[in-house]
Amino acid sequence: MAKTSPNARRSAAPLFFAGLLALLPLCALACCALGSESIGFAALGKLVCWRVSDLFGGTNALPESLQSAQVIFEQLRLPRVCLALCAGAALALSGCALQGIFRNPLADPSLLGVSSGAAVGAAMALVFSLPFLPLWAFLGGVGVTALLFQMSKFGGRVSVARMLLAGIAVNALCGALIGVFIFISANAQLRDITFWSLGSLAGAGWGQLAVLAVLLLFAYGILQMLAPSLNALLLGDAEAAHLGVNTARVQGICVTLSAGLVAVCVANCGIISFLGLVAPHMARMILGPDHRKLVGAAALLGALILLLSDTAARTLVSPAELPVGILTALLGAPFFLALLYGSRKSYFYFQ
Protein backbone atom coordinates (compact mmCIF):
# COMPACT_ATOMS: atom_id res chain seq x y z
CA MET A 1 0.00 0.00 0.00
CA ALA A 2 1.49 3.31 -1.08
CA LYS A 3 2.18 5.79 1.67
CA THR A 4 1.20 9.44 1.47
CA SER A 5 3.95 11.92 2.28
CA PRO A 6 3.57 14.01 5.48
CA ASN A 7 3.54 17.25 3.44
CA ALA A 8 0.71 15.94 1.26
CA ARG A 9 -1.24 14.90 4.35
CA ARG A 10 -0.82 18.33 5.95
CA SER A 11 -2.02 20.09 2.80
CA ALA A 12 -4.94 17.66 2.40
CA ALA A 13 -6.28 18.07 5.95
CA PRO A 14 -8.01 21.50 5.59
CA LEU A 15 -9.57 20.54 2.25
CA PHE A 16 -10.67 17.17 3.65
CA PHE A 17 -12.40 18.70 6.69
CA ALA A 18 -13.98 21.51 4.65
CA GLY A 19 -15.33 19.02 2.13
CA LEU A 20 -16.84 16.77 4.81
CA LEU A 21 -18.36 19.68 6.73
CA ALA A 22 -19.98 20.95 3.53
CA LEU A 23 -21.09 17.50 2.37
CA LEU A 24 -22.70 16.31 5.60
CA PRO A 25 -25.59 18.84 5.82
CA LEU A 26 -26.32 18.49 2.10
CA CYS A 27 -26.45 14.70 2.37
CA ALA A 28 -28.57 14.94 5.52
CA LEU A 29 -31.19 17.09 3.77
CA ALA A 30 -31.17 14.84 0.71
CA CYS A 31 -31.62 11.76 2.91
CA CYS A 32 -34.56 13.43 4.67
CA ALA A 33 -36.31 13.73 1.29
CA LEU A 34 -35.75 10.10 0.28
CA GLY A 35 -37.72 7.09 1.48
CA SER A 36 -40.74 4.93 0.80
CA GLU A 37 -42.81 8.14 0.83
CA SER A 38 -40.74 10.72 -1.03
CA ILE A 39 -41.10 14.29 0.21
CA GLY A 40 -39.45 15.99 -2.75
CA PHE A 41 -36.63 18.49 -2.58
CA ALA A 42 -38.87 21.49 -3.36
CA ALA A 43 -41.30 20.59 -0.57
CA LEU A 44 -38.41 19.91 1.79
CA GLY A 45 -36.94 23.33 1.07
CA LYS A 46 -40.28 24.98 1.82
CA LEU A 47 -40.60 23.02 5.06
CA VAL A 48 -37.12 24.02 6.23
CA CYS A 49 -37.73 27.69 5.38
CA TRP A 50 -41.11 27.62 7.15
CA ARG A 51 -39.65 26.00 10.29
CA VAL A 52 -36.74 28.47 10.42
CA SER A 53 -39.17 31.36 10.02
CA ASP A 54 -41.41 29.90 12.74
CA LEU A 55 -38.48 29.65 15.15
CA PHE A 56 -37.76 33.34 14.67
CA GLY A 57 -41.35 34.45 15.25
CA GLY A 58 -42.86 34.01 11.80
CA THR A 59 -46.67 33.94 11.64
CA ASN A 60 -47.27 32.28 8.26
CA ALA A 61 -49.36 29.13 8.48
CA LEU A 62 -48.06 25.97 6.89
CA PRO A 63 -49.93 25.18 3.64
CA GLU A 64 -52.27 22.22 3.94
CA SER A 65 -50.48 20.47 1.06
CA LEU A 66 -47.29 20.31 3.17
CA GLN A 67 -48.79 19.12 6.46
CA SER A 68 -48.36 15.39 5.79
CA ALA A 69 -44.82 16.06 4.55
CA GLN A 70 -44.14 17.95 7.78
CA VAL A 71 -45.16 14.95 9.90
CA ILE A 72 -42.92 12.62 7.88
CA PHE A 73 -40.01 15.04 7.98
CA GLU A 74 -40.08 16.13 11.63
CA GLN A 75 -41.31 12.98 13.35
CA LEU A 76 -39.75 10.22 11.22
CA ARG A 77 -36.99 11.31 8.86
CA LEU A 78 -35.21 14.07 10.79
CA PRO A 79 -34.72 12.15 14.08
CA ARG A 80 -33.57 9.10 12.12
CA VAL A 81 -31.07 11.13 10.09
CA CYS A 82 -29.76 12.78 13.26
CA LEU A 83 -29.46 9.39 14.98
CA ALA A 84 -27.53 8.03 11.98
CA LEU A 85 -25.12 10.98 12.16
CA CYS A 86 -24.57 10.66 15.92
CA ALA A 87 -24.37 6.85 16.00
CA GLY A 88 -21.98 6.77 13.04
CA ALA A 89 -19.72 9.33 14.66
CA ALA A 90 -19.90 7.50 18.01
CA LEU A 91 -18.96 4.11 16.55
CA ALA A 92 -16.11 5.67 14.56
CA LEU A 93 -14.78 7.38 17.70
CA SER A 94 -15.02 4.08 19.55
CA GLY A 95 -13.01 2.35 16.85
CA CYS A 96 -10.48 5.19 16.77
CA ALA A 97 -9.96 4.94 20.55
CA LEU A 98 -9.57 1.14 20.45
CA GLN A 99 -7.14 1.31 17.54
CA GLY A 100 -5.12 3.89 19.44
CA ILE A 101 -4.70 1.86 22.62
CA PHE A 102 -4.27 -1.47 20.77
CA ARG A 103 -1.82 0.21 18.37
CA ASN A 104 -3.11 -1.51 15.24
CA PRO A 105 -5.71 -0.69 12.58
CA LEU A 106 -7.71 -3.91 12.95
CA ALA A 107 -9.36 -3.08 16.26
CA ASP A 108 -13.11 -2.63 15.86
CA PRO A 109 -15.94 -2.81 18.42
CA SER A 110 -17.91 -5.40 16.45
CA LEU A 111 -14.92 -7.42 15.24
CA LEU A 112 -13.48 -7.74 18.76
CA GLY A 113 -16.80 -8.57 20.39
CA VAL A 114 -17.39 -5.28 22.21
CA SER A 115 -20.68 -4.75 20.39
CA SER A 116 -21.66 -8.36 21.11
CA GLY A 117 -20.83 -7.88 24.79
CA ALA A 118 -23.02 -4.79 24.92
CA ALA A 119 -25.80 -6.71 23.14
CA VAL A 120 -25.55 -9.51 25.74
CA GLY A 121 -26.00 -6.96 28.52
CA ALA A 122 -28.96 -5.39 26.74
CA ALA A 123 -30.58 -8.78 26.00
CA MET A 124 -30.13 -9.88 29.61
CA ALA A 125 -31.74 -6.66 30.85
CA LEU A 126 -34.66 -7.20 28.50
CA VAL A 127 -35.29 -10.86 29.31
CA PHE A 128 -35.03 -10.37 33.09
CA SER A 129 -36.78 -6.95 33.08
CA LEU A 130 -33.77 -5.19 34.60
CA PRO A 131 -34.01 -1.39 34.91
CA PHE A 132 -31.96 1.05 32.83
CA LEU A 133 -31.01 -1.12 29.88
CA PRO A 134 -28.10 1.09 28.62
CA LEU A 135 -26.27 0.52 31.93
CA TRP A 136 -26.23 -3.24 31.39
CA ALA A 137 -25.12 -2.77 27.80
CA PHE A 138 -22.33 -0.52 29.07
CA LEU A 139 -21.19 -3.11 31.63
CA GLY A 140 -21.14 -5.81 28.96
CA GLY A 141 -19.06 -3.64 26.63
CA VAL A 142 -16.60 -2.61 29.36
CA GLY A 143 -16.11 -6.18 30.54
CA VAL A 144 -15.38 -7.47 27.03
CA THR A 145 -13.01 -4.59 26.21
CA ALA A 146 -11.01 -5.03 29.42
CA LEU A 147 -10.78 -8.80 28.83
CA LEU A 148 -9.57 -8.29 25.26
CA PHE A 149 -6.95 -5.77 26.30
CA GLN A 150 -5.47 -8.14 28.84
CA MET A 151 -5.62 -11.18 26.55
CA SER A 152 -3.97 -9.34 23.63
CA LYS A 153 -0.79 -8.32 25.44
CA PHE A 154 2.25 -10.43 24.60
CA GLY A 155 5.87 -9.49 25.20
CA GLY A 156 5.04 -5.95 26.25
CA ARG A 157 2.98 -5.06 23.18
CA VAL A 158 -0.41 -5.86 21.73
CA SER A 159 -0.38 -8.97 19.54
CA VAL A 160 -2.70 -8.86 16.53
CA ALA A 161 -2.99 -12.65 16.42
CA ARG A 162 -3.95 -12.87 20.11
CA MET A 163 -6.39 -9.98 19.70
CA LEU A 164 -8.15 -11.57 16.73
CA LEU A 165 -8.29 -15.00 18.39
CA ALA A 166 -9.66 -13.48 21.59
CA GLY A 167 -12.21 -11.53 19.53
CA ILE A 168 -13.35 -14.70 17.76
CA ALA A 169 -13.77 -16.49 21.09
CA VAL A 170 -15.61 -13.56 22.69
CA ASN A 171 -17.95 -13.19 19.71
CA ALA A 172 -18.71 -16.93 19.82
CA LEU A 173 -19.38 -16.81 23.57
CA CYS A 174 -21.59 -13.72 23.28
CA GLY A 175 -23.47 -15.31 20.38
CA ALA A 176 -24.10 -18.38 22.49
CA LEU A 177 -25.34 -16.27 25.41
CA ILE A 178 -27.66 -14.31 23.13
CA GLY A 179 -28.90 -17.66 21.82
CA VAL A 180 -29.73 -18.70 25.39
CA PHE A 181 -31.65 -15.46 25.96
CA ILE A 182 -33.52 -15.98 22.67
CA PHE A 183 -34.45 -19.49 23.78
CA ILE A 184 -35.93 -18.36 27.10
CA SER A 185 -37.48 -15.10 25.86
CA ALA A 186 -41.11 -14.37 25.15
CA ASN A 187 -42.30 -13.43 21.66
CA ALA A 188 -42.11 -9.67 22.21
CA GLN A 189 -38.65 -9.97 23.75
CA LEU A 190 -37.56 -12.17 20.85
CA ARG A 191 -38.45 -9.46 18.35
CA ASP A 192 -36.40 -6.89 20.27
CA ILE A 193 -33.38 -9.19 20.53
CA THR A 194 -33.58 -9.88 16.78
CA PHE A 195 -33.69 -6.11 16.21
CA TRP A 196 -30.45 -5.70 18.15
CA SER A 197 -28.70 -8.53 16.35
CA LEU A 198 -29.39 -7.07 12.89
CA GLY A 199 -29.10 -3.35 13.61
CA SER A 200 -31.74 -0.77 12.71
CA LEU A 201 -32.39 2.94 13.19
CA ALA A 202 -36.15 2.57 12.78
CA GLY A 203 -36.86 3.38 16.43
CA ALA A 204 -35.19 6.80 16.38
CA GLY A 205 -36.58 9.35 18.84
CA TRP A 206 -35.51 12.72 20.17
CA GLY A 207 -35.06 11.50 23.77
CA GLN A 208 -32.55 8.76 23.00
CA LEU A 209 -30.86 11.04 20.48
CA ALA A 210 -30.23 13.66 23.17
CA VAL A 211 -28.47 11.13 25.41
CA LEU A 212 -26.26 9.90 22.56
CA ALA A 213 -25.45 13.45 21.40
CA VAL A 214 -24.34 14.53 24.88
CA LEU A 215 -22.15 11.43 25.32
CA LEU A 216 -20.73 11.90 21.82
CA LEU A 217 -19.69 15.51 22.46
CA PHE A 218 -18.17 14.54 25.81
CA ALA A 219 -16.23 11.62 24.31
CA TYR A 220 -15.02 13.74 21.39
CA GLY A 221 -13.71 16.43 23.72
CA ILE A 222 -11.91 13.89 25.94
CA LEU A 223 -10.33 12.08 22.97
CA GLN A 224 -9.13 15.37 21.52
CA MET A 225 -7.49 16.16 24.86
CA LEU A 226 -5.89 12.69 24.87
CA ALA A 227 -4.73 12.92 21.25
CA PRO A 228 -1.06 13.74 22.13
CA SER A 229 -1.01 10.83 24.59
CA LEU A 230 -2.49 8.48 21.98
CA ASN A 231 0.22 9.62 19.56
CA ALA A 232 2.82 8.76 22.17
CA LEU A 233 1.24 5.34 22.74
CA LEU A 234 1.92 4.50 19.10
CA LEU A 235 5.59 4.21 20.11
CA GLY A 236 4.78 1.59 22.77
CA ASP A 237 3.77 1.62 26.43
CA ALA A 238 7.32 1.93 27.76
CA GLU A 239 8.26 4.71 25.35
CA ALA A 240 5.06 6.61 26.12
CA ALA A 241 5.74 6.30 29.86
CA HIS A 242 9.22 7.76 29.33
CA LEU A 243 7.54 10.73 27.63
CA GLY A 244 5.43 11.33 30.75
CA VAL A 245 2.21 9.60 29.64
CA ASN A 246 0.21 7.79 32.30
CA THR A 247 -0.48 4.83 30.03
CA ALA A 248 -2.81 2.96 32.40
CA ARG A 249 -4.94 6.08 32.88
CA VAL A 250 -5.15 6.84 29.15
CA GLN A 251 -5.99 3.24 28.31
CA GLY A 252 -8.63 3.07 31.06
CA ILE A 253 -10.30 6.28 29.86
CA CYS A 254 -10.32 5.10 26.25
CA VAL A 255 -11.75 1.70 27.20
CA THR A 256 -14.51 3.33 29.25
CA LEU A 257 -15.37 5.89 26.55
CA SER A 258 -15.38 3.25 23.83
CA ALA A 259 -17.60 0.91 25.82
CA GLY A 260 -19.97 3.75 26.72
CA LEU A 261 -20.35 4.87 23.11
CA VAL A 262 -20.89 1.31 21.89
CA ALA A 263 -23.36 0.56 24.69
CA VAL A 264 -25.59 3.54 23.91
CA CYS A 265 -25.44 2.79 20.18
CA VAL A 266 -26.30 -0.89 20.73
CA ALA A 267 -29.16 0.01 23.07
CA ASN A 268 -30.65 2.36 20.47
CA CYS A 269 -29.56 0.90 17.11
CA GLY A 270 -28.54 -2.70 17.66
CA ILE A 271 -25.25 -4.15 16.40
CA ILE A 272 -23.81 -2.17 13.48
CA SER A 273 -20.71 -3.98 12.29
CA PHE A 274 -17.38 -2.77 10.91
CA LEU A 275 -18.11 0.96 10.98
CA GLY A 276 -15.54 1.44 13.75
CA LEU A 277 -12.97 -0.27 11.53
CA VAL A 278 -13.68 1.40 8.18
CA ALA A 279 -14.08 5.06 9.16
CA PRO A 280 -10.87 5.49 11.25
CA HIS A 281 -8.83 3.51 8.73
CA MET A 282 -10.06 5.62 5.79
CA ALA A 283 -9.23 8.78 7.73
CA ARG A 284 -5.80 7.41 8.60
CA MET A 285 -5.02 6.62 4.95
CA ILE A 286 -5.75 10.24 4.01
CA LEU A 287 -4.47 12.21 7.01
CA GLY A 288 -1.95 9.89 8.67
CA PRO A 289 -1.86 8.57 12.25
CA ASP A 290 -1.88 11.93 14.09
CA HIS A 291 -4.83 11.65 16.48
CA ARG A 292 -5.22 15.42 16.66
CA LYS A 293 -6.67 15.22 13.13
CA LEU A 294 -7.74 11.60 13.12
CA VAL A 295 -10.36 11.87 15.89
CA GLY A 296 -12.42 14.53 14.13
CA ALA A 297 -11.95 13.05 10.66
CA ALA A 298 -13.03 9.57 11.79
CA ALA A 299 -16.16 10.97 13.47
CA LEU A 300 -17.20 12.88 10.34
CA LEU A 301 -16.55 9.91 8.06
CA GLY A 302 -18.44 7.56 10.37
CA ALA A 303 -21.42 9.91 10.42
CA LEU A 304 -21.45 10.13 6.62
CA ILE A 305 -21.07 6.37 6.07
CA LEU A 306 -23.89 5.42 8.44
CA LEU A 307 -26.15 8.16 7.06
CA LEU A 308 -25.72 6.89 3.49
CA SER A 309 -26.00 3.24 4.59
CA ASP A 310 -29.26 3.87 6.46
CA THR A 311 -30.72 5.78 3.53
CA ALA A 312 -29.83 2.88 1.25
CA ALA A 313 -31.44 0.48 3.74
CA ARG A 314 -34.66 2.53 3.60
CA THR A 315 -34.81 2.86 -0.18
CA LEU A 316 -33.23 -0.20 -1.86
CA VAL A 317 -36.16 -2.54 -1.21
CA SER A 318 -38.84 0.10 -0.57
CA PRO A 319 -41.47 -0.09 0.87
CA ALA A 320 -39.71 -2.79 2.92
CA GLU A 321 -36.54 -1.95 4.83
CA LEU A 322 -33.19 -3.71 5.15
CA PRO A 323 -31.45 -3.78 8.54
CA VAL A 324 -28.64 -1.26 8.30
CA GLY A 325 -26.26 -3.64 10.09
CA ILE A 326 -26.42 -5.92 7.05
CA LEU A 327 -25.29 -3.14 4.72
CA THR A 328 -22.43 -2.01 6.94
CA ALA A 329 -21.26 -5.64 7.18
CA LEU A 330 -21.40 -5.96 3.38
CA LEU A 331 -19.23 -2.84 3.17
CA GLY A 332 -16.88 -3.57 6.05
CA ALA A 333 -16.18 -7.29 5.63
CA PRO A 334 -14.60 -6.96 2.14
CA PHE A 335 -12.68 -3.92 3.36
CA PHE A 336 -11.30 -5.94 6.27
CA LEU A 337 -10.40 -8.89 4.02
CA ALA A 338 -8.64 -6.57 1.56
CA LEU A 339 -6.71 -5.04 4.45
CA LEU A 340 -5.60 -8.48 5.60
CA TYR A 341 -4.75 -9.72 2.11
CA GLY A 342 -2.81 -6.69 0.89
CA SER A 343 -0.82 -5.85 4.02
CA ARG A 344 2.69 -6.79 5.05
CA LYS A 345 3.19 -8.29 8.51
CA SER A 346 4.67 -5.06 9.83
CA TYR A 347 1.60 -3.14 8.73
CA PHE A 348 -0.51 -4.59 11.50
CA TYR A 349 1.16 -2.10 13.83
CA PHE A 350 1.02 1.61 13.13
CA GLN A 351 3.94 3.01 11.21
C-alpha positions in Angstrom: 0.0 0.0 0.0 1.5 3.3 -1.1 2.2 5.8 1.7 1.2 9.4 1.5 4.0 11.9 2.3 3.6 14.0 5.5 3.5 17.2 3.4 0.7 15.9 1.3 -1.2 14.9 4.3 -0.8 18.3 5.9 -2.0 20.1 2.8 -4.9 17.7 2.4 -6.3 18.1 5.9 -8.0 21.5 5.6 -9.6 20.5 2.3 -10.7 17.2 3.6 -12.4 18.7 6.7 -14.0 21.5 4.7 -15.3 19.0 2.1 -16.8 16.8 4.8 -18.4 19.7 6.7 -20.0 21.0 3.5 -21.1 17.5 2.4 -22.7 16.3 5.6 -25.6 18.8 5.8 -26.3 18.5 2.1 -26.4 14.7 2.4 -28.6 14.9 5.5 -31.2 17.1 3.8 -31.2 14.8 0.7 -31.6 11.8 2.9 -34.6 13.4 4.7 -36.3 13.7 1.3 -35.8 10.1 0.3 -37.7 7.1 1.5 -40.7 4.9 0.8 -42.8 8.1 0.8 -40.7 10.7 -1.0 -41.1 14.3 0.2 -39.5 16.0 -2.7 -36.6 18.5 -2.6 -38.9 21.5 -3.4 -41.3 20.6 -0.6 -38.4 19.9 1.8 -36.9 23.3 1.1 -40.3 25.0 1.8 -40.6 23.0 5.1 -37.1 24.0 6.2 -37.7 27.7 5.4 -41.1 27.6 7.1 -39.6 26.0 10.3 -36.7 28.5 10.4 -39.2 31.4 10.0 -41.4 29.9 12.7 -38.5 29.6 15.2 -37.8 33.3 14.7 -41.4 34.5 15.3 -42.9 34.0 11.8 -46.7 33.9 11.6 -47.3 32.3 8.3 -49.4 29.1 8.5 -48.1 26.0 6.9 -49.9 25.2 3.6 -52.3 22.2 3.9 -50.5 20.5 1.1 -47.3 20.3 3.2 -48.8 19.1 6.5 -48.4 15.4 5.8 -44.8 16.1 4.6 -44.1 18.0 7.8 -45.2 14.9 9.9 -42.9 12.6 7.9 -40.0 15.0 8.0 -40.1 16.1 11.6 -41.3 13.0 13.4 -39.8 10.2 11.2 -37.0 11.3 8.9 -35.2 14.1 10.8 -34.7 12.2 14.1 -33.6 9.1 12.1 -31.1 11.1 10.1 -29.8 12.8 13.3 -29.5 9.4 15.0 -27.5 8.0 12.0 -25.1 11.0 12.2 -24.6 10.7 15.9 -24.4 6.8 16.0 -22.0 6.8 13.0 -19.7 9.3 14.7 -19.9 7.5 18.0 -19.0 4.1 16.5 -16.1 5.7 14.6 -14.8 7.4 17.7 -15.0 4.1 19.6 -13.0 2.3 16.8 -10.5 5.2 16.8 -10.0 4.9 20.5 -9.6 1.1 20.5 -7.1 1.3 17.5 -5.1 3.9 19.4 -4.7 1.9 22.6 -4.3 -1.5 20.8 -1.8 0.2 18.4 -3.1 -1.5 15.2 -5.7 -0.7 12.6 -7.7 -3.9 12.9 -9.4 -3.1 16.3 -13.1 -2.6 15.9 -15.9 -2.8 18.4 -17.9 -5.4 16.4 -14.9 -7.4 15.2 -13.5 -7.7 18.8 -16.8 -8.6 20.4 -17.4 -5.3 22.2 -20.7 -4.7 20.4 -21.7 -8.4 21.1 -20.8 -7.9 24.8 -23.0 -4.8 24.9 -25.8 -6.7 23.1 -25.5 -9.5 25.7 -26.0 -7.0 28.5 -29.0 -5.4 26.7 -30.6 -8.8 26.0 -30.1 -9.9 29.6 -31.7 -6.7 30.8 -34.7 -7.2 28.5 -35.3 -10.9 29.3 -35.0 -10.4 33.1 -36.8 -6.9 33.1 -33.8 -5.2 34.6 -34.0 -1.4 34.9 -32.0 1.1 32.8 -31.0 -1.1 29.9 -28.1 1.1 28.6 -26.3 0.5 31.9 -26.2 -3.2 31.4 -25.1 -2.8 27.8 -22.3 -0.5 29.1 -21.2 -3.1 31.6 -21.1 -5.8 29.0 -19.1 -3.6 26.6 -16.6 -2.6 29.4 -16.1 -6.2 30.5 -15.4 -7.5 27.0 -13.0 -4.6 26.2 -11.0 -5.0 29.4 -10.8 -8.8 28.8 -9.6 -8.3 25.3 -6.9 -5.8 26.3 -5.5 -8.1 28.8 -5.6 -11.2 26.5 -4.0 -9.3 23.6 -0.8 -8.3 25.4 2.2 -10.4 24.6 5.9 -9.5 25.2 5.0 -6.0 26.3 3.0 -5.1 23.2 -0.4 -5.9 21.7 -0.4 -9.0 19.5 -2.7 -8.9 16.5 -3.0 -12.7 16.4 -3.9 -12.9 20.1 -6.4 -10.0 19.7 -8.2 -11.6 16.7 -8.3 -15.0 18.4 -9.7 -13.5 21.6 -12.2 -11.5 19.5 -13.3 -14.7 17.8 -13.8 -16.5 21.1 -15.6 -13.6 22.7 -17.9 -13.2 19.7 -18.7 -16.9 19.8 -19.4 -16.8 23.6 -21.6 -13.7 23.3 -23.5 -15.3 20.4 -24.1 -18.4 22.5 -25.3 -16.3 25.4 -27.7 -14.3 23.1 -28.9 -17.7 21.8 -29.7 -18.7 25.4 -31.7 -15.5 26.0 -33.5 -16.0 22.7 -34.5 -19.5 23.8 -35.9 -18.4 27.1 -37.5 -15.1 25.9 -41.1 -14.4 25.1 -42.3 -13.4 21.7 -42.1 -9.7 22.2 -38.7 -10.0 23.7 -37.6 -12.2 20.9 -38.4 -9.5 18.3 -36.4 -6.9 20.3 -33.4 -9.2 20.5 -33.6 -9.9 16.8 -33.7 -6.1 16.2 -30.4 -5.7 18.2 -28.7 -8.5 16.4 -29.4 -7.1 12.9 -29.1 -3.3 13.6 -31.7 -0.8 12.7 -32.4 2.9 13.2 -36.1 2.6 12.8 -36.9 3.4 16.4 -35.2 6.8 16.4 -36.6 9.4 18.8 -35.5 12.7 20.2 -35.1 11.5 23.8 -32.5 8.8 23.0 -30.9 11.0 20.5 -30.2 13.7 23.2 -28.5 11.1 25.4 -26.3 9.9 22.6 -25.5 13.4 21.4 -24.3 14.5 24.9 -22.1 11.4 25.3 -20.7 11.9 21.8 -19.7 15.5 22.5 -18.2 14.5 25.8 -16.2 11.6 24.3 -15.0 13.7 21.4 -13.7 16.4 23.7 -11.9 13.9 25.9 -10.3 12.1 23.0 -9.1 15.4 21.5 -7.5 16.2 24.9 -5.9 12.7 24.9 -4.7 12.9 21.2 -1.1 13.7 22.1 -1.0 10.8 24.6 -2.5 8.5 22.0 0.2 9.6 19.6 2.8 8.8 22.2 1.2 5.3 22.7 1.9 4.5 19.1 5.6 4.2 20.1 4.8 1.6 22.8 3.8 1.6 26.4 7.3 1.9 27.8 8.3 4.7 25.4 5.1 6.6 26.1 5.7 6.3 29.9 9.2 7.8 29.3 7.5 10.7 27.6 5.4 11.3 30.7 2.2 9.6 29.6 0.2 7.8 32.3 -0.5 4.8 30.0 -2.8 3.0 32.4 -4.9 6.1 32.9 -5.2 6.8 29.2 -6.0 3.2 28.3 -8.6 3.1 31.1 -10.3 6.3 29.9 -10.3 5.1 26.2 -11.7 1.7 27.2 -14.5 3.3 29.2 -15.4 5.9 26.6 -15.4 3.3 23.8 -17.6 0.9 25.8 -20.0 3.7 26.7 -20.3 4.9 23.1 -20.9 1.3 21.9 -23.4 0.6 24.7 -25.6 3.5 23.9 -25.4 2.8 20.2 -26.3 -0.9 20.7 -29.2 0.0 23.1 -30.7 2.4 20.5 -29.6 0.9 17.1 -28.5 -2.7 17.7 -25.3 -4.2 16.4 -23.8 -2.2 13.5 -20.7 -4.0 12.3 -17.4 -2.8 10.9 -18.1 1.0 11.0 -15.5 1.4 13.7 -13.0 -0.3 11.5 -13.7 1.4 8.2 -14.1 5.1 9.2 -10.9 5.5 11.2 -8.8 3.5 8.7 -10.1 5.6 5.8 -9.2 8.8 7.7 -5.8 7.4 8.6 -5.0 6.6 5.0 -5.7 10.2 4.0 -4.5 12.2 7.0 -2.0 9.9 8.7 -1.9 8.6 12.3 -1.9 11.9 14.1 -4.8 11.6 16.5 -5.2 15.4 16.7 -6.7 15.2 13.1 -7.7 11.6 13.1 -10.4 11.9 15.9 -12.4 14.5 14.1 -12.0 13.0 10.7 -13.0 9.6 11.8 -16.2 11.0 13.5 -17.2 12.9 10.3 -16.6 9.9 8.1 -18.4 7.6 10.4 -21.4 9.9 10.4 -21.5 10.1 6.6 -21.1 6.4 6.1 -23.9 5.4 8.4 -26.1 8.2 7.1 -25.7 6.9 3.5 -26.0 3.2 4.6 -29.3 3.9 6.5 -30.7 5.8 3.5 -29.8 2.9 1.3 -31.4 0.5 3.7 -34.7 2.5 3.6 -34.8 2.9 -0.2 -33.2 -0.2 -1.9 -36.2 -2.5 -1.2 -38.8 0.1 -0.6 -41.5 -0.1 0.9 -39.7 -2.8 2.9 -36.5 -2.0 4.8 -33.2 -3.7 5.1 -31.5 -3.8 8.5 -28.6 -1.3 8.3 -26.3 -3.6 10.1 -26.4 -5.9 7.1 -25.3 -3.1 4.7 -22.4 -2.0 6.9 -21.3 -5.6 7.2 -21.4 -6.0 3.4 -19.2 -2.8 3.2 -16.9 -3.6 6.1 -16.2 -7.3 5.6 -14.6 -7.0 2.1 -12.7 -3.9 3.4 -11.3 -5.9 6.3 -10.4 -8.9 4.0 -8.6 -6.6 1.6 -6.7 -5.0 4.4 -5.6 -8.5 5.6 -4.7 -9.7 2.1 -2.8 -6.7 0.9 -0.8 -5.9 4.0 2.7 -6.8 5.0 3.2 -8.3 8.5 4.7 -5.1 9.8 1.6 -3.1 8.7 -0.5 -4.6 11.5 1.2 -2.1 13.8 1.0 1.6 13.1 3.9 3.0 11.2 
